[in-house]
Amino acid sequence: MVFSSLSFLFAFLPCFFAVSFLLGRLWGVRGRNAALLLFSLLFYAWGEPLYVLLMVYSTLLDYSCGRMIQRAAALGRPRAKKAWLCLSLAGNLGLLFVFKYLPLFVSTVRSLTGITLAARTLPLPIGISFYTFQTMSYSIDVYRGKIPAQRNLFRFGTYVTMFPQLIAGPIVRYEQIAGELEGRAPGTEDRAEGLRRFIRGLAKKVLIANIMAQSADALLAYPAAQLGVLGSWLGMLVYALQLYFDFSGYSDMAIGIGRMLGFSYPENFRYPYAARSFRGYWQRWHLTMVGFFRDYVYIPLGGSRVSRGRWLFNFLLTWFLTGLWHGASWNYVLWGLFCAVLLLLERGVWGRVLEKAPLLGRVWAILCILCSYVLFTHESSGEILPYFAAMFGRFGLAGSGSLNLYLLLQRCQINTVFLLSLLAGLLFSFPRAGEAIARSRKRSAAAAWLWDGVLLLLFLLCAAQLATDAYNPFIYFRF
């Protein structure tokens, strides 16, 4: 089940809030937690009933390891403490390896050595990278003494399985919501603002991302030689809008539902396409993932407080793992290292220039972002190199062959609906439109009611779009 589906909007979510309200009236936060745990398991089991067992396994593993880590610390047994942490990490990383990376490992060994290995490809559990990262961060934080181990298994299970951010983030650390698991009382303003945030996210997903996705899929399906400069750059631009509004839309919906429930989930995006450098882009994009790799990989390796050679190793390894996290394919690793190289160029060569020329910095950032997405969307060098060649003029402005640009745009559904969606995407990729709406809401009650009416209209448009168009891609299946 996904948020942008009629079954979720008009069946699952209303039933959940009704049960949560009733149990909350009877047993307070314990009742609300029980409803959240039950419906979270149902939400995940809707499409993958067997894989709920993996989530239960991860919950039991890290709950037990957390308790044992704290007990070993209290008894002054550092070796036992470290052993329980290693068990937690091995259990979670082993789960990721078997279900996500085993086929890549087997194919790589086979191609490098010629050894015949057989491995059964298992369906990838949706959201496995998100919830394993969350449970690992819990065990590590207990080991570091940052948080006490949770004694209540069902409360910990509620944290692990929370359906609002289960399959697409943001990655929520236990310490961020520990207090809210034990006591929360969302008020009318929390529910209202959460609902507004949810509708904004739904509109991003349905009215921008889904429409961009249709054209992006069509454009990227053509050979690079037929796209030319215009078609190839348009393909990356459209994909960039699809990716951002899909991902940030899901994060907005998760944060909105969380607020309605009394949780304060962390922000995940801060207008990344408005950055004035590629480094600035990564300070605004998928903040919870970037923070995870910084705090649990880069800094424990020594960060920048080491020799220059060791720092370079730490930096490249962190980006290698960041790329690998995104998918079990070497193009994602290449994408991660490509990002690392661009960031190193900024740090060593371009940084001071970009600081003095903001417009140049914006252009540089957009070029870096769109070029990096070529590696993100194409799996082999036989696809990546021709696409870069097309972007930089190898096949002419409008491409070669019998397919001219006009016909290409027609086949890719570049129509009035697409253009309106593209305009909205470009407008709301930058903060000024949102800031202007927020200011007008604060000026008067009439303006606030007007914008709430606009949100209601957007919700109805989303429902109509979902009812009439079955095209609703889920971009996170590989995560």
C-alpha positions as CSV (number, residue, x, y, z in Angstrom):
1,M,0.0,0.0,0.0
2,V,1.2,3.5,-0.8
3,F,0.0,6.9,0.5
4,S,-1.1,8.0,-3.0
5,S,-3.8,5.4,-3.4
6,L,-7.5,5.6,-3.0
7,S,-7.5,2.6,-0.6
8,F,-5.1,4.3,1.7
9,L,-6.8,7.7,1.5
10,F,-10.4,6.6,1.9
11,A,-10.2,3.3,3.8
12,F,-7.0,2.7,5.7
13,L,-6.3,6.2,7.0
14,P,-9.9,7.0,8.2
15,C,-10.1,3.6,9.9
16,F,-6.8,4.1,11.6
17,F,-7.7,7.5,12.9
18,A,-11.0,6.2,14.2
19,V,-9.4,3.3,16.0
20,S,-6.6,5.4,17.3
21,F,-9.1,8.0,18.7
22,L,-11.2,5.3,20.4
23,L,-8.3,3.5,21.9
24,G,-6.7,6.8,22.9
25,R,-9.8,7.8,24.8
26,L,-9.8,4.4,26.6
27,W,-6.1,3.9,27.4
28,G,-4.4,7.2,26.5
29,V,-1.0,6.9,24.8
30,R,-0.9,3.2,25.3
31,G,-4.0,2.8,23.3
32,R,-2.7,5.1,20.5
33,N,0.5,3.1,20.4
34,A,-1.4,-0.1,20.2
35,A,-3.5,1.2,17.2
36,L,-0.3,2.5,15.5
37,L,1.5,-0.8,15.9
38,L,-1.5,-2.9,14.7
39,F,-2.2,-0.7,11.7
40,S,1.5,-0.4,10.8
41,L,1.8,-4.2,10.6
42,L,-1.4,-4.3,8.5
43,F,0.0,-1.5,6.3
44,Y,3.2,-3.4,5.5
45,A,1.4,-6.8,5.2
46,W,-1.0,-5.4,2.7
47,G,1.4,-6.0,-0.1
48,E,4.1,-8.2,1.5
49,P,2.5,-10.4,4.2
50,L,5.4,-12.7,4.5
51,Y,8.0,-10.0,4.8
52,V,6.3,-8.7,8.0
53,L,8.3,-11.5,9.7
54,L,11.5,-9.7,8.7
55,M,10.4,-6.6,10.4
56,V,9.4,-8.6,13.5
57,Y,12.9,-10.2,13.4
58,S,14.6,-6.8,13.2
59,T,12.5,-5.5,16.1
60,L,13.2,-8.5,18.3
61,L,16.9,-8.5,17.5
62,D,17.6,-4.9,18.2
63,Y,15.3,-4.7,21.2
64,S,17.2,-7.7,22.8
65,C,20.6,-6.3,21.8
66,G,19.8,-2.9,23.2
67,R,18.8,-4.4,26.5
68,M,21.9,-6.6,26.7
69,I,24.2,-3.7,25.7
70,Q,22.8,-1.7,28.6
71,R,23.1,-4.6,31.0
72,A,26.7,-5.2,29.9
73,A,27.5,-1.5,30.4
74,A,26.0,-1.6,33.9
75,L,28.1,-4.7,34.8
76,G,31.3,-3.1,33.4
77,R,31.8,-5.7,30.7
78,P,33.0,-3.7,27.6
79,R,33.7,-6.9,25.6
80,A,30.2,-8.2,26.0
81,K,28.8,-4.7,25.3
82,K,30.7,-4.6,22.0
83,A,29.7,-8.2,21.2
84,W,26.0,-7.4,21.5
85,L,26.5,-4.4,19.3
86,C,28.2,-6.5,16.7
87,L,25.4,-9.0,16.8
88,S,22.9,-6.2,16.1
89,L,24.9,-4.8,13.2
90,A,25.6,-8.2,11.7
91,G,21.9,-9.2,12.0
92,N,20.7,-6.0,10.2
93,L,23.5,-5.8,7.6
94,G,23.1,-9.6,7.0
95,L,19.4,-9.0,6.3
96,L,20.3,-6.2,3.8
97,F,22.9,-8.4,2.1
98,V,20.7,-11.4,1.6
99,F,17.6,-9.5,0.3
100,K,19.3,-6.6,-1.4
101,Y,22.9,-7.2,-2.3
102,L,23.4,-10.9,-2.8
103,P,22.5,-10.9,-6.6
104,L,25.0,-8.0,-7.1
105,F,27.7,-9.9,-5.1
106,V,27.2,-13.1,-7.1
107,S,27.2,-11.4,-10.5
108,T,30.3,-9.4,-9.6
109,V,32.2,-12.5,-8.4
110,R,31.1,-14.4,-11.5
111,S,32.3,-11.7,-13.8
112,L,35.7,-11.2,-12.1
113,T,36.6,-14.8,-11.5
114,G,34.5,-16.8,-13.9
115,I,33.4,-19.0,-10.9
116,T,29.9,-20.3,-11.4
117,L,27.7,-19.2,-8.5
118,A,24.0,-19.6,-8.2
119,A,21.8,-17.4,-6.1
120,R,18.1,-17.2,-6.0
121,T,16.9,-13.6,-6.5
122,L,14.4,-12.7,-3.7
123,P,11.9,-9.9,-4.0
124,L,13.2,-6.8,-2.3
125,P,11.2,-6.0,0.9
126,I,9.9,-2.4,0.5
127,G,11.6,0.1,2.8
128,I,14.1,-2.4,4.2
129,S,17.0,0.1,4.0
130,F,15.0,2.6,6.0
131,Y,13.9,0.4,8.9
132,T,17.2,-1.5,9.2
133,F,19.0,1.9,9.4
134,Q,16.6,3.0,12.1
135,T,17.1,-0.1,14.3
136,M,20.9,0.0,13.8
137,S,21.0,3.6,14.9
138,Y,19.1,2.7,18.0
139,S,21.6,-0.1,19.0
140,I,24.6,2.2,18.3
141,D,23.1,5.1,20.3
142,V,22.4,2.7,23.3
143,Y,26.0,1.5,23.0
144,R,27.3,5.1,23.0
145,G,25.2,5.8,26.0
146,K,23.2,8.5,24.3
147,I,19.9,6.9,25.1
148,P,18.7,4.3,27.6
149,A,17.5,1.0,26.2
150,Q,13.7,0.7,25.8
151,R,12.3,-1.7,28.3
152,N,8.8,-2.0,26.7
153,L,8.9,-4.3,23.6
154,F,5.6,-3.1,22.2
155,R,6.7,0.6,22.5
156,F,9.9,-0.3,20.7
157,G,7.9,-2.2,18.1
158,T,5.8,0.9,17.5
159,Y,8.9,2.9,16.8
160,V,10.3,0.4,14.3
161,T,7.1,-0.3,12.4
162,M,5.5,3.3,12.3
163,F,3.8,3.3,8.9
164,P,4.0,7.0,8.2
165,Q,7.7,6.9,7.6
166,L,8.2,3.2,7.2
167,I,8.8,2.8,3.4
168,A,10.2,6.2,2.3
169,G,11.5,8.0,5.3
170,P,12.5,10.3,6.8
171,I,14.8,8.1,8.8
172,V,13.8,8.8,12.3
173,R,16.2,8.1,15.2
174,Y,14.8,6.7,18.4
175,E,16.1,9.6,20.5
176,Q,14.0,12.0,18.3
177,I,10.7,10.6,19.3
178,A,11.4,8.6,22.5
179,G,9.5,11.1,24.7
180,E,6.5,11.2,22.3
181,L,6.2,7.4,22.4
182,E,5.7,7.6,26.1
183,G,3.4,10.6,26.2
184,R,1.9,12.8,23.5
185,A,-1.3,14.7,23.2
186,P,-1.8,16.2,19.7
187,G,-4.0,19.3,19.7
188,T,-6.4,20.8,17.2
189,E,-3.6,22.9,15.7
190,D,-1.3,19.8,15.3
191,R,-4.0,17.9,13.5
192,A,-4.9,20.8,11.3
193,E,-1.3,21.7,10.3
194,G,-0.5,18.0,9.9
195,L,-3.4,17.6,7.5
196,R,-2.3,20.6,5.5
197,R,1.2,19.2,5.3
198,F,-0.2,15.8,4.2
199,I,-2.3,17.4,1.4
200,R,0.7,19.4,0.1
201,G,2.8,16.3,0.0
202,L,0.0,14.3,-1.8
203,A,-0.3,17.1,-4.4
204,K,3.4,17.1,-5.0
205,K,3.3,13.3,-5.6
206,V,0.1,13.1,-7.7
207,L,-0.1,16.4,-9.6
208,I,3.6,16.9,-10.3
209,A,5.7,13.8,-9.7
210,N,3.4,11.3,-11.4
211,I,2.9,13.6,-14.4
212,M,6.6,14.2,-14.7
213,A,7.2,10.5,-14.4
214,Q,5.2,9.7,-17.5
215,S,7.3,12.0,-19.7
216,A,10.5,11.1,-18.0
217,D,9.9,7.3,-18.6
218,A,9.1,8.0,-22.2
219,L,12.1,10.3,-22.8
220,L,14.6,8.0,-21.1
221,A,13.4,5.0,-23.1
222,Y,14.7,6.5,-26.3
223,P,18.3,5.9,-27.5
224,A,20.5,8.9,-26.6
225,A,21.3,9.5,-30.3
226,Q,17.7,10.3,-31.0
227,L,17.4,12.7,-28.0
228,G,20.2,15.2,-28.9
229,V,21.1,18.1,-26.6
230,L,17.5,19.3,-26.1
231,G,15.9,16.0,-25.5
232,S,18.6,14.7,-23.2
233,W,18.7,17.7,-21.0
234,L,14.9,17.8,-20.9
235,G,14.9,14.2,-19.9
236,M,17.1,14.9,-16.9
237,L,15.2,18.0,-16.0
238,V,11.9,16.2,-16.0
239,Y,13.4,13.3,-14.0
240,A,14.8,15.7,-11.5
241,L,11.4,17.2,-10.9
242,Q,9.9,13.7,-10.7
243,L,12.4,12.5,-8.1
244,Y,12.3,15.6,-5.9
245,F,8.5,15.9,-5.8
246,D,8.0,12.2,-5.4
247,F,10.5,11.9,-2.5
248,S,9.7,15.2,-0.8
249,G,6.0,14.6,-1.3
250,Y,6.3,11.3,0.5
251,S,8.3,13.0,3.3
252,D,5.7,15.7,3.6
253,M,2.9,13.2,3.9
254,A,4.9,11.3,6.5
255,I,5.6,14.4,8.5
256,G,2.0,15.5,8.2
257,I,0.6,12.2,9.5
258,G,3.2,12.1,12.2
259,R,2.2,15.6,13.4
260,M,-1.5,14.6,13.4
261,L,-0.4,11.7,15.7
262,G,1.7,13.9,18.0
263,F,5.1,13.0,16.5
264,S,7.8,15.6,15.4
265,Y,9.5,13.9,12.5
266,P,12.7,15.6,11.2
267,E,12.6,17.6,8.0
268,N,14.1,15.7,5.0
269,F,14.3,18.4,2.3
270,R,14.9,22.1,2.3
271,Y,14.5,23.2,-1.3
272,P,17.7,21.4,-2.6
273,Y,17.4,22.8,-6.2
274,A,17.8,26.4,-4.8
275,A,21.3,25.6,-3.6
276,R,24.2,27.8,-4.7
277,S,26.7,24.9,-4.9
278,F,26.7,21.2,-5.1
279,R,27.7,21.0,-1.5
280,G,24.7,23.2,-0.7
281,Y,22.5,20.8,-2.5
282,W,23.7,18.0,-0.2
283,Q,23.0,20.2,2.8
284,R,19.3,20.3,1.7
285,W,18.7,16.9,0.1
286,H,17.5,13.8,2.0
287,L,18.8,15.3,5.3
288,T,18.1,12.2,7.4
289,M,20.1,9.9,5.2
290,V,23.0,12.3,4.9
291,G,23.0,12.8,8.7
292,F,23.0,9.0,9.2
293,F,26.1,8.4,7.1
294,R,27.8,11.4,8.7
295,D,27.1,10.4,12.3
296,Y,27.4,6.6,12.0
297,V,30.0,6.2,9.2
298,Y,32.1,9.3,8.4
299,I,32.7,10.6,12.0
300,P,33.4,7.2,13.5
301,L,36.0,6.6,10.8
302,G,37.7,9.8,12.0
303,G,36.0,12.4,9.9
304,S,38.3,15.2,8.9
305,R,40.4,15.1,12.1
306,V,42.9,12.8,10.6
307,S,45.7,12.9,8.1
308,R,44.9,14.2,4.6
309,G,45.2,10.7,3.1
310,R,43.0,9.1,5.8
311,W,40.4,11.9,5.4
312,L,40.2,11.3,1.7
313,F,39.7,7.6,2.3
314,N,37.0,8.3,4.9
315,F,35.3,10.7,2.5
316,L,35.3,8.4,-0.5
317,L,34.2,5.3,1.5
318,T,31.3,7.2,3.0
319,W,30.1,8.2,-0.5
320,F,30.8,4.7,-1.8
321,L,28.4,3.4,0.9
322,T,25.9,6.2,0.2
323,G,25.7,5.1,-3.4
324,L,25.4,1.5,-2.6
325,W,22.6,2.2,-0.1
326,H,20.5,3.5,-3.0
327,G,20.5,0.3,-5.0
328,A,22.1,-3.0,-5.7
329,S,23.8,-1.9,-8.9
330,W,27.3,-0.5,-9.6
331,N,25.8,2.6,-11.3
332,Y,24.7,3.7,-7.9
333,V,28.2,3.3,-6.5
334,L,29.5,5.2,-9.5
335,W,26.9,7.9,-8.8
336,G,28.1,8.1,-5.2
337,L,31.8,8.5,-6.2
338,F,30.8,11.0,-8.9
339,C,29.2,13.1,-6.2
340,A,32.3,12.8,-4.1
341,V,34.5,14.0,-6.9
342,L,32.3,17.0,-7.6
343,L,32.4,17.9,-3.9
344,L,36.1,17.5,-3.8
345,L,36.4,19.9,-6.8
346,E,34.3,22.4,-4.9
347,R,36.4,22.1,-1.8
348,G,39.7,22.4,-3.5
349,V,39.1,24.5,-6.6
350,W,35.7,26.0,-7.1
351,G,34.5,26.8,-3.6
352,R,35.8,30.4,-3.2
353,V,34.7,31.3,-6.8
354,L,31.2,30.1,-6.2
355,E,30.9,32.0,-2.9
356,K,31.7,35.2,-4.8
357,A,29.4,34.5,-7.7
358,P,26.0,33.2,-6.5
359,L,24.4,33.0,-10.0
360,L,27.4,31.0,-11.3
361,G,27.0,28.8,-8.2
362,R,23.3,28.1,-9.0
363,V,24.2,27.2,-12.6
364,W,27.0,25.0,-11.4
365,A,24.8,23.2,-8.9
366,I,22.0,22.5,-11.4
367,L,24.5,21.2,-13.9
368,C,26.1,18.9,-11.3
369,I,22.7,17.6,-10.1
370,L,21.4,16.8,-13.6
371,C,24.7,15.2,-14.7
372,S,24.7,13.1,-11.5
373,Y,21.1,11.9,-12.3
374,V,22.4,10.4,-15.6
375,L,24.3,7.9,-13.4
376,F,21.3,7.4,-11.2
377,T,19.0,6.5,-14.1
378,H,21.2,4.4,-16.4
379,E,22.8,1.1,-15.3
380,S,25.6,0.4,-17.7
381,S,28.4,2.3,-19.4
382,G,26.8,1.5,-22.7
383,E,23.9,3.7,-21.6
384,I,25.7,6.3,-19.5
385,L,28.4,7.4,-22.0
386,P,26.1,7.9,-25.0
387,Y,23.7,9.9,-22.8
388,F,26.5,12.2,-21.7
389,A,27.5,12.5,-25.4
390,A,24.0,13.5,-26.3
391,M,23.9,16.1,-23.6
392,F,27.1,17.7,-24.8
393,G,26.4,17.9,-28.5
394,R,27.6,14.6,-29.9
395,F,24.3,14.0,-31.8
396,G,23.3,17.5,-32.5
397,L,20.8,19.9,-31.1
398,A,17.7,17.8,-31.8
399,G,19.2,14.3,-32.2
400,S,19.9,12.1,-35.2
401,G,17.8,9.6,-37.1
402,S,14.3,9.8,-38.4
403,L,12.7,10.9,-35.1
404,N,12.7,14.7,-35.0
405,L,12.3,16.7,-31.8
406,Y,8.6,17.6,-32.4
407,L,7.6,14.0,-32.9
408,L,9.6,13.1,-29.8
409,L,7.8,15.6,-27.6
410,Q,4.5,14.4,-28.9
411,R,5.2,10.8,-28.1
412,C,6.4,11.8,-24.6
413,Q,3.1,13.4,-23.8
414,I,4.4,17.0,-23.7
415,N,0.9,18.6,-23.6
416,T,-0.9,21.3,-21.7
417,V,-1.3,19.2,-18.5
418,F,2.4,18.5,-18.6
419,L,3.3,22.1,-19.1
420,L,1.2,23.2,-16.2
421,S,2.7,20.6,-14.0
422,L,6.2,21.5,-15.1
423,L,5.5,25.2,-14.3
424,A,4.2,24.3,-10.8
425,G,7.3,22.0,-10.3
426,L,9.7,24.8,-11.3
427,L,7.8,27.3,-9.1
428,F,7.7,25.2,-6.0
429,S,11.2,23.9,-6.3
430,F,12.2,27.3,-4.8
431,P,11.2,28.7,-1.5
432,R,9.7,32.0,-2.5
433,A,6.2,30.7,-3.5
434,G,5.8,28.8,-0.3
435,E,7.1,31.7,1.8
436,A,4.7,34.1,0.1
437,I,1.8,31.7,0.9
438,A,2.9,31.4,4.5
439,R,3.1,35.2,4.9
440,S,-0.4,35.7,3.4
441,R,-1.8,33.1,5.8
442,K,-0.5,35.0,8.8
443,R,-1.8,38.4,7.7
444,S,-5.5,37.6,7.9
445,A,-8.0,34.8,8.8
446,A,-9.6,35.3,5.4
447,A,-6.4,34.5,3.6
448,A,-5.9,31.4,5.8
449,W,-9.4,30.2,4.9
450,L,-8.7,30.9,1.2
451,W,-5.5,28.8,1.2
452,D,-7.3,26.0,3.1
453,G,-9.9,26.1,0.4
454,V,-7.1,25.7,-2.2
455,L,-5.8,22.7,-0.3
456,L,-9.2,21.1,-0.3
457,L,-9.4,21.7,-4.1
458,L,-6.0,20.1,-4.5
459,F,-7.1,17.1,-2.5
460,L,-10.1,16.6,-4.7
461,L,-8.0,17.0,-7.8
462,C,-5.6,14.3,-6.5
463,A,-8.5,12.0,-5.8
464,A,-9.9,12.5,-9.3
465,Q,-6.4,12.0,-10.8
466,L,-6.0,8.7,-8.9
467,A,-9.4,7.5,-9.9
468,T,-9.0,8.2,-13.6
469,D,-5.2,7.4,-14.1
470,A,-3.7,4.1,-13.0
471,Y,-0.1,5.4,-13.5
472,N,1.2,5.9,-10.0
473,P,4.8,4.7,-9.9
474,F,6.5,3.8,-6.6
475,I,10.1,4.9,-6.8
476,Y,11.3,3.4,-3.5
477,F,10.9,-0.3,-4.3
478,R,14.7,-0.7,-4.7
479,F,15.4,0.9,-1.3
